[in-house]
């Protein structure tokens, strides 16, 4: 069996420090915000897996359809010997790419969760004993140093996660990805597409209320980690489509005037009745916009694939 390497690029206390900084910054500004990455403790991750199976939530199914149908085309176009996956999680969807890349030498999954990286690597190495796996515990939005692996390299950033970044953040992120690549290396990018408002809102506000529980999980994380006294029942989940910015916003709306104590930060946070706190932005894209954003980072869009319903896209861009 080929070796499994795990490199930690984040300090042991990086997650706690980042949470403290995000909560202090987000809850002392107006309007209040909390970043969506704090949804994903073990309970939040399980809720999101449940969301991906809901009838209203199409992105996961649509992206998987493209990967199944186009994996061999992606493999031929990239010629990759190293696959780098940002925010790899369970590496489930990536298996379609791995199966289509017979010449692949190295897989570099990048995630903040050590347990997710180890679990995914164990399964992969049983199935693909010739594969070299070098996992990185890292926050890919904060700059990234990759291990030495053979080229060409293919960086995969799937799930439409790029939509959680604001436009300026996307620009910085894409430039940072380009800095990791040599000319001829490629980026496989998943983007959710602009579509009917009813379809979009339903995907983020399902009838069963699973997304509402997922949204409120950020409050439970802050309670557990920072000793806060949020009561999730005091907040209502809201999903809104912003047609000008072409993104969905998830918010938590205070049902009445209240105050929340966060002892770890020596902070008391007042909420007015009806006040909304933004917990996620999920931008939706058009092909011309993706092409322009990639070009601004030094990446040339070469291939554009959508699912049969035209709901989601995978694009392959080359470093120039």
VEXDREN-2710 file (C-alpha; in Angstrom, 1 decimal):
% VEXDREN-2710
k/r/px/py/pz
1/UNK/0.0/0.0/0.0
2/UNK/1.3/3.4/-0.9
3/UNK/2.0/5.8/2.0
4/UNK/-0.5/8.2/3.4
5/UNK/1.0/11.5/4.5
6/UNK/-0.8/14.1/6.6
7/UNK/0.6/17.6/6.9
8/UNK/-0.9/20.1/9.3
9/UNK/-0.5/23.7/8.1
10/UNK/-2.9/25.1/10.7
11/UNK/-1.9/25.5/14.4
12/UNK/-3.7/23.3/16.8
13/UNK/-5.7/26.3/18.2
14/UNK/-6.4/27.8/14.8
15/UNK/-10.0/26.8/14.7
16/UNK/-10.8/28.3/18.1
17/UNK/-9.0/31.5/17.3
18/UNK/-10.8/31.9/14.0
19/UNK/-14.2/31.3/15.6
20/UNK/-13.5/33.9/18.3
21/UNK/-12.4/36.4/15.7
22/UNK/-15.3/35.8/13.4
23/UNK/-17.9/36.0/16.1
24/UNK/-16.4/39.1/17.6
25/UNK/-16.2/40.8/14.2
26/UNK/-19.5/39.6/12.9
27/UNK/-21.7/40.3/16.0
28/UNK/-20.4/43.8/16.7
29/UNK/-21.1/45.1/13.2
30/UNK/-24.3/46.1/11.5
31/UNK/-25.8/44.2/9.9
32/UNK/-24.6/41.2/12.0
33/UNK/-23.0/38.3/10.2
34/UNK/-21.6/34.9/11.0
35/UNK/-19.6/32.9/8.3
36/UNK/-21.2/29.7/6.9
37/UNK/-18.1/27.6/7.7
38/UNK/-19.2/27.4/11.3
39/UNK/-22.3/25.4/10.4
40/UNK/-20.1/22.3/9.9
41/UNK/-19.4/20.6/13.2
42/UNK/-20.4/16.9/13.3
43/UNK/-24.1/17.6/13.7
44/UNK/-24.0/20.3/11.0
45/UNK/-22.2/18.0/8.6
46/UNK/-24.9/15.3/9.1
47/UNK/-27.6/17.9/8.6
48/UNK/-26.0/19.0/5.3
49/UNK/-25.8/15.4/4.1
50/UNK/-29.5/15.2/4.8
51/UNK/-30.1/18.4/2.8
52/UNK/-28.3/17.0/-0.2
53/UNK/-30.9/14.2/-0.3
54/UNK/-33.9/16.5/-0.1
55/UNK/-36.1/16.9/-3.3
56/UNK/-35.7/20.7/-3.3
57/UNK/-31.9/20.6/-3.1
58/UNK/-30.7/20.0/-6.6
59/UNK/-27.0/21.1/-6.7
60/UNK/-25.4/17.9/-5.4
61/UNK/-27.4/15.7/-7.7
62/UNK/-26.8/18.0/-10.7
63/UNK/-23.0/18.2/-10.1
64/UNK/-22.8/14.4/-9.6
65/UNK/-24.6/14.0/-12.9
66/UNK/-22.0/16.1/-14.7
67/UNK/-19.1/14.3/-13.0
68/UNK/-20.5/10.9/-14.0
69/UNK/-21.1/11.9/-17.6
70/UNK/-18.0/14.0/-18.1
71/UNK/-15.2/12.5/-15.9
72/UNK/-13.4/10.9/-18.9
73/UNK/-13.5/14.2/-20.8
74/UNK/-12.2/16.1/-17.8
75/UNK/-9.4/13.5/-17.4
76/UNK/-8.4/13.7/-21.1
77/UNK/-8.5/17.5/-21.2
78/UNK/-6.4/17.9/-18.0
79/UNK/-4.0/15.0/-18.4
80/UNK/-3.6/15.3/-14.6
81/UNK/-1.0/13.2/-12.7
82/UNK/-1.9/15.1/-9.5
83/UNK/-5.4/15.9/-8.3
84/UNK/-5.8/18.5/-5.6
85/UNK/-9.2/18.9/-4.0
86/UNK/-10.0/22.0/-2.0
87/UNK/-12.6/21.4/0.8
88/UNK/-12.4/17.6/0.1
89/UNK/-14.6/16.4/3.0
90/UNK/-15.4/12.7/2.4
91/UNK/-13.9/12.9/-1.1
92/UNK/-17.1/11.1/-2.3
93/UNK/-17.8/13.0/-5.6
94/UNK/-14.1/13.0/-6.4
95/UNK/-14.1/9.3/-6.8
96/UNK/-15.6/9.7/-10.3
97/UNK/-12.5/11.7/-11.3
98/UNK/-10.1/9.3/-9.6
99/UNK/-11.7/6.4/-11.6
100/UNK/-11.2/8.4/-14.8
101/UNK/-7.6/9.3/-14.3
102/UNK/-5.6/6.0/-14.8
103/UNK/-2.3/7.9/-14.9
104/UNK/-2.9/9.7/-11.6
105/UNK/0.1/9.6/-9.3
106/UNK/-1.0/11.8/-6.4
107/UNK/-4.1/12.9/-4.7
108/UNK/-3.9/15.9/-2.4
109/UNK/-7.1/16.4/-0.4
110/UNK/-7.3/19.8/1.5
111/UNK/-9.7/20.2/4.5
112/UNK/-9.8/21.7/8.0
113/UNK/-11.0/18.4/9.4
114/UNK/-8.4/15.9/10.2
115/UNK/-11.0/13.2/10.9
116/UNK/-12.6/13.7/7.5
117/UNK/-9.2/13.5/5.8
118/UNK/-8.1/10.3/7.5
119/UNK/-11.5/8.6/6.9
120/UNK/-11.5/9.4/3.2
121/UNK/-7.8/8.4/2.8
122/UNK/-8.4/5.0/4.5
123/UNK/-11.1/4.1/2.0
124/UNK/-9.3/5.4/-1.0
125/UNK/-6.1/3.5/-0.3
126/UNK/-7.9/0.3/0.1
127/UNK/-9.6/0.8/-3.3
128/UNK/-6.5/2.3/-5.0
129/UNK/-3.3/0.9/-3.4
130/UNK/-1.1/2.5/-6.0
131/UNK/-2.2/6.0/-5.3
132/UNK/-0.1/8.4/-3.2
133/UNK/-2.3/10.5/-0.9
134/UNK/-0.8/13.5/0.8
135/UNK/-3.6/15.2/2.9
136/UNK/-3.3/18.8/4.1
137/UNK/-5.1/20.1/7.2
138/UNK/-5.4/23.7/5.9
139/UNK/-7.8/26.6/5.3
140/UNK/-7.6/27.0/1.5
141/UNK/-9.0/30.5/1.8
142/UNK/-6.0/31.7/3.8
143/UNK/-3.2/30.8/1.3
144/UNK/-1.9/27.4/0.6
145/UNK/1.5/25.7/0.1
146/UNK/1.3/22.4/-1.8
147/UNK/3.6/19.4/-1.5
148/UNK/5.9/18.6/-4.4
149/UNK/3.9/16.4/-6.8
150/UNK/4.2/15.6/-10.5
151/UNK/2.4/17.6/-13.1
152/UNK/0.2/18.3/-14.8
153/UNK/-1.9/19.3/-11.8
154/UNK/-5.7/19.5/-11.6
155/UNK/-7.2/21.6/-8.8
156/UNK/-10.9/20.7/-8.1
157/UNK/-13.2/23.1/-6.2
158/UNK/-16.6/21.5/-6.3
159/UNK/-20.0/21.9/-4.7
160/UNK/-20.6/25.5/-5.7
161/UNK/-18.7/26.5/-2.6
162/UNK/-17.1/29.4/-4.4
163/UNK/-20.5/31.0/-4.3
164/UNK/-20.1/31.4/-0.5
165/UNK/-17.3/34.0/-1.2
166/UNK/-18.2/37.6/-1.8
167/UNK/-16.9/39.0/-5.2
168/UNK/-13.7/40.5/-3.8
169/UNK/-13.0/37.3/-1.8
170/UNK/-13.6/35.3/-5.0
171/UNK/-11.0/37.4/-6.8
172/UNK/-8.4/36.9/-4.1
173/UNK/-9.2/33.2/-3.9
174/UNK/-8.9/32.6/-7.7
175/UNK/-5.6/34.5/-7.9
176/UNK/-4.3/32.4/-5.0
177/UNK/-5.3/29.2/-6.9
178/UNK/-3.6/30.5/-10.0
179/UNK/-0.4/31.1/-8.0
180/UNK/-0.3/27.4/-7.2
181/UNK/-0.4/26.3/-10.8
182/UNK/2.1/26.1/-13.6
183/UNK/1.1/27.0/-17.2
184/UNK/-1.0/24.2/-18.5
185/UNK/-2.3/23.1/-15.1
186/UNK/-6.1/23.2/-14.7
187/UNK/-8.9/24.2/-12.4
188/UNK/-12.2/22.3/-12.3
189/UNK/-14.8/24.6/-10.8
190/UNK/-18.3/23.9/-9.7
191/UNK/-20.8/26.8/-10.0
192/UNK/-24.5/26.9/-9.3
193/UNK/-26.4/28.8/-12.1
194/UNK/-28.9/31.6/-12.0
195/UNK/-32.4/30.2/-12.4
196/UNK/-36.0/30.7/-11.3
197/UNK/-36.3/32.4/-7.9
198/UNK/-38.8/29.8/-6.6
199/UNK/-36.4/27.0/-7.3
200/UNK/-33.5/28.8/-5.7
201/UNK/-35.4/29.8/-2.5
202/UNK/-36.9/26.3/-2.1
203/UNK/-33.4/24.8/-2.2
204/UNK/-32.4/26.9/0.8
205/UNK/-35.7/26.8/2.7
206/UNK/-37.1/23.2/2.3
207/UNK/-40.5/22.2/3.4
208/UNK/-39.2/19.7/6.0
209/UNK/-37.2/22.4/7.8
210/UNK/-33.9/20.7/7.6
211/UNK/-32.1/23.8/6.2
212/UNK/-33.6/25.8/9.0
213/UNK/-32.1/23.5/11.6
214/UNK/-28.8/23.6/9.6
215/UNK/-28.8/27.4/9.7
216/UNK/-29.5/27.5/13.4
217/UNK/-26.7/25.0/14.1
218/UNK/-24.2/27.9/13.9
219/UNK/-25.8/29.2/17.1
220/UNK/-25.3/25.8/18.8
221/UNK/-21.6/25.9/17.8
222/UNK/-21.1/29.3/19.3
223/UNK/-22.9/28.2/22.5
224/UNK/-20.7/25.1/22.8
225/UNK/-17.4/26.6/21.9
226/UNK/-17.7/30.1/23.5
227/UNK/-20.3/29.5/26.2
228/UNK/-22.9/31.7/24.6
229/UNK/-26.6/31.5/25.5
230/UNK/-28.3/31.6/22.1
231/UNK/-31.7/29.9/22.1
232/UNK/-32.2/28.7/18.5
233/UNK/-36.0/28.9/19.1
234/UNK/-35.6/32.7/19.4
235/UNK/-34.7/32.9/15.7
236/UNK/-36.4/32.2/12.4
237/UNK/-34.6/30.9/9.4
238/UNK/-35.0/33.1/6.3
239/UNK/-33.8/32.6/2.7
240/UNK/-34.0/35.5/0.2
241/UNK/-33.0/35.9/-3.4
242/UNK/-31.2/39.1/-4.2
243/UNK/-31.8/39.7/-8.0
244/UNK/-29.3/42.5/-8.3
245/UNK/-26.4/40.6/-6.8
246/UNK/-27.7/37.3/-8.0
247/UNK/-27.2/35.4/-4.8
248/UNK/-29.2/33.7/-2.1
249/UNK/-28.9/35.0/1.5
250/UNK/-29.6/32.9/4.5
251/UNK/-30.4/34.8/7.6
252/UNK/-31.6/34.3/11.1
253/UNK/-34.3/36.7/12.2
254/UNK/-34.8/37.5/15.9
255/UNK/-38.4/36.7/16.8
256/UNK/-38.4/39.4/19.6
257/UNK/-36.0/41.8/21.2
258/UNK/-33.3/39.9/23.2
259/UNK/-29.7/39.9/24.3
260/UNK/-27.1/37.1/24.0
261/UNK/-24.2/36.7/26.4
262/UNK/-20.9/35.3/25.0
263/UNK/-18.7/34.9/28.1
264/UNK/-15.6/33.7/26.3
265/UNK/-15.5/37.1/24.5
266/UNK/-16.9/39.1/27.5
267/UNK/-19.6/40.3/25.1
268/UNK/-23.3/41.0/25.2
269/UNK/-25.0/41.2/21.9
270/UNK/-28.4/42.9/21.6
271/UNK/-30.9/42.0/18.9
272/UNK/-34.0/44.1/18.1
273/UNK/-37.2/42.4/17.3
274/UNK/-37.1/41.4/13.6
275/UNK/-33.4/42.0/13.3
276/UNK/-31.7/39.7/10.8
277/UNK/-28.2/38.2/11.0
278/UNK/-26.7/37.0/7.7
279/UNK/-25.2/33.5/7.9
280/UNK/-24.6/32.6/4.3
281/UNK/-24.3/34.1/0.8
282/UNK/-24.6/31.7/-2.0
283/UNK/-23.9/33.4/-5.3
284/UNK/-25.3/32.0/-8.6
285/UNK/-23.5/32.4/-11.8
286/UNK/-23.7/32.8/-15.6
287/UNK/-21.1/31.4/-18.0
288/UNK/-19.9/34.9/-19.1
289/UNK/-19.4/36.0/-15.5
290/UNK/-17.4/32.9/-14.6
291/UNK/-15.3/33.3/-17.8
292/UNK/-14.5/36.9/-16.8
293/UNK/-13.7/36.1/-13.2
294/UNK/-11.3/33.3/-14.3
295/UNK/-9.7/35.5/-16.8
296/UNK/-9.1/38.2/-14.2
297/UNK/-7.1/35.6/-12.2
298/UNK/-5.0/34.4/-15.2
299/UNK/-7.1/31.3/-16.0
300/UNK/-8.6/30.6/-19.4
301/UNK/-12.0/28.9/-19.5
302/UNK/-11.7/26.0/-22.0
303/UNK/-14.6/23.7/-21.2
304/UNK/-18.1/24.3/-19.8
305/UNK/-20.5/21.5/-18.9
306/UNK/-23.9/21.6/-17.4
307/UNK/-26.3/18.9/-16.1
308/UNK/-29.3/17.9/-18.3
309/UNK/-31.5/20.5/-16.6
310/UNK/-29.0/23.4/-17.0
311/UNK/-29.0/24.0/-13.3
312/UNK/-25.3/23.6/-12.4
313/UNK/-22.0/23.9/-14.3
314/UNK/-18.5/22.5/-14.1
315/UNK/-15.9/24.5/-15.9
316/UNK/-12.3/23.5/-16.8
317/UNK/-9.9/26.4/-16.9
318/UNK/-6.2/26.4/-17.9
319/UNK/-3.5/28.4/-16.2
320/UNK/-2.0/30.8/-18.8
END
